[in-house]
């Protein structure tokens, strides 16, 4: 039914000049959205996978930075308490808030220094694609390196 020498089979275009990488290496570098569209499942990171989240945040270095920030927050507030005593409940609340603020700042600094922002970008794009296009959950393309610089051909990406 194709007519004019065309058949109904869809030809998959690839880029034969792309640098070859294994599928395990693909999520480790920041990738273009069009490449992630070929198989967003390969780049997806579950929010509830503690090991991968810990790795993306920066691992032990991030944890040490967070703890150092919390300890600095505690030290800073304890120095203030030496000169201005507080009631029991005020002391607990303000100590907790200073430790939490110090940990938050320490964690942010640790992520900026040690975190894997490239993998986080890929995981974020993959998550958004999987939510917007539920059909993308069925994609299982392998040898993704062949699709670098190639626009996806899937019908549900037609308008993007």
N, C-alpha and C positions, 0 to 999 in steps of 0.2 A: 504493500500500500504506500510505500514511500514516494514513488514517482520521481522522475528526473534523476534517476541513478542513485537516489538516497533510500536507505532502508530504515526501518523503525527502530533499529538498535542504536542505543546512545553510545557514541564513542567517547571514551574518557581521555582527556588531554593531559599530558604530563610534561614536565620540563626535563629533558635529557641532560641539560647542562648544569643542573643543580649539584651542589656539593653533597656527596653521600654521607648520611648520618644514620645511626641506628634509631629505631623507634624509642629506645630507652633514653637516648640523648636528647630527643626532640623537645621534651617539656623543660629542659634545664636552661634554655636560652629564650629570651623574649622573641615571640613570633608574631607575624602579621595575622590579622583577624581572618583573612581569606585562607590562610594555611590551617588555622585552628578549626575553621568551618568544615574541613574535610573529615575530621574525626575529633570532635570536642571531648569525647570520652577519654581519649588518651591524655588530655591536659587537665582533666577534672581532678580536684582534690576535695574530698569530703570534709565538711566542716567538723564532723565528729571523729575524724581520724587524728587522734592526739599526736601520734608520732610524726605524721606529715606536717601538721600545724606547727609543732615544736621545731621541726627542721626548717620550715619556711621562716619562722620568727628569728632563727639564728642559733638554735641549739643551746648548748651550755654557756656560750658567751653571752647570749641574750639573757639567760636566767641569772647569770652573775651580775650583769649590768642592772637588771631589775632589782635584785637583792641589795646591791650597793646603793641604788637610789632610795630604797626603803630604809636602809640603815642611816643614810645621810638625813632623810626626813625625820627619823626618830632622834638622831643626835641634835639636829637643829632645834627641834621642839624641846628636848630635855635641857638644852642650854638656856632657853627662855624661862623654863619652869624654875630654874635655880634662883631667878630674880623676882619672879611673879608667881606665887603659889596659886593653884587652882583647886576647885572643889573636886571631889571624887569623880562625879559624872562628867564634868567638864574636861578633866584630865584624860579620861578614857576616850571621850569623843574626839578631842583635839589630837591626842596621840595617834588614834586610828586614822584620822583624816590626813595628818602629816605623813604618816607611813604610806598611806594609799597614794597620796600625791607624789611622794618621792619615788615610789615603785612605778607609778604611771610614767613619770618623766624618765626614769632609768630604763624602763622597758622601751619607750619610744626611741631614746638615744641608742639603746642596744639593737633595736630592729634596724634603725637607719645605718648603723655601722656594720652589723653582722647578718642582717636578714637577707633573704633571697627575694628581692622585689621582682625579678624576672619570672620566677615560677608563680609568684602571687598574681602577676598580671595575666599570665596564661590561664591560671585557674579561674580568675575572675571572668575573663572573656568566655571561657568554656562554660562556666555556670550560667552566665547570661544567655548564651546560645542555647543551652539545654532547656532553659525555662521558656524562652521565646519560641523556639522551634522544637516541640516535643518529638517530632520525627527524627531529630538529630540523635536521639538516644539509641537508635537502631544502627547508626553508622559504625563500621568496624574496619575502616580502611587501614591497611598496613603499608609499610614502605612510604611513609608520609613525605620523606625527603624529595620524592619525585614531583610533589605538588607545590614546591616553593615557587611563588610567583604565578601560580595558576588559579584563576577564579573558580570557585566551586560550581559544579554543574547541577546540583540537586534542585528539584523543582520547588521545594519549600523555601529556598533562598532567592527565589526569582526577583523579589522586590528590593533586595539589599545590594 
